[in-house]
Amino acid sequence: MVDKDSVRRCFSSSAGNYEKNATVQKKMAGRVMEDIVKVAEHREKQEILEVGCGTGYLTGLLLKELESPSILAVDIAPGMIEESRRKFEDVEFMCEDIEKARIENRYDLIVSSAAFQWLSEAESTFVKLAGCLKPGGRMVFSTLGSGTFRELDESFKKASIEKRFKVISGTAQGFYSASELRRILERSAESAGMDFELEMDEKTEYEYFDSSRDFLHSVKSIGASSNGGGRLRSPGVVKRAMEIYDKSYRVGEKVRASYHCIYVTLEVRN
């Protein structure tokens, strides 16, 4: 279960520094915008729901690429909403957890980038969102998949075994594989009574850092926790995991971090 209070607090406190550190997340938003343009039959006056708008990077792309869109942008973190509000006067904002929010309108387009991995109840949330689409509407989004931070995860597992400690993951939340996400989306659309088309793609992006600790600092700087959700109890395991990471996942003079990016377009048939 995702600790939503922690998510709200961490992302709010990191809002001011988010965009300068969120390199992969900005790439993901750019790809989402490319997918939207690719499938958009018209670009005028679309009603759009954006989930997890953050500091408004994707919001800005929507306003740039589409003509006079009407956007409701939702985010759980007050700090993120404040950053976005400063940039965009013609966007409606809602500071709310999308899993609890009451969304009463119907939309031509529901978009999101690098946010759905923070859902606690993904299937029920997708059922709700699917019900918010107009006939012919689309949901276009990116999320992080199960290969994200693979190096960190494997380092913690190896360190746990060496130290005869309960085997733990290095990541704070469980990420879905592409096949798991496909099954969730198909069940959600069927539960919502939709006739739909579903397209998915995946790509691994890499970032490189001087050390594993620099990588963890980077993750923390954008508000994303990667400490195992507070489950770590052994400093020895943490220390050993960092040693394994720095030795086993070095590329030249840098260490590598993987981001498993999944891209989804779901269209409601008329």
Salt bridges, closest charged atoms under 4 A:
ASP5 OD1 - ARG8 NH1 2.94
GLU19 OE2 - LYS87 NZ 2.73
ASP35 OD1 - ARG31 NE 3.10
ASP35 OD1 - LYS38 NZ 3.60
GLU41 OE2 - ARG138 NH2 3.64
GLU44 OE1 - HIS42 ND1 3.82
GLU47 OE2 - LYS134 NZ 2.76
GLU83 OE2 - ARG86 NH2 2.54
ASP97 OD2 - LYS4 NZ 3.00
GLU99 OE2 - LYS4 NZ 2.45
GLU104 OE2 - ARG102 NH2 3.20
ASP108 OD1 - LYS134 NZ 3.56
GLU123 OE1 - ARG187 NH2 2.85
GLU151 OE2 - ARG256 NE 2.84
ASP153 OD2 - LYS157 NZ 3.17
GLU154 OE1 - ARG150 NH1 3.25
GLU162 OE1 - ARG240 NE 2.70
GLU186 OE2 - ARG182 NH1 3.90
ASP195 OD1 - ARG269 NH1 2.43
GLU197 OE2 - ARG269 NE 3.34
ASP201 OD2 - ARG31 NH2 2.90
GLU202 OE1 - HIS260 NE2 2.70
GLU205 OE1 - LYS27 NZ 3.57
GLU205 OE2 - LYS203 NZ 3.59
ASP210 OD1 - LYS254 NZ 2.51
GLU243 OE2 - LYS239 NZ 2.81
GLU243 OE1 - ARG240 NH1 3.25
GLU267 OE2 - ARG138 NH2 3.38
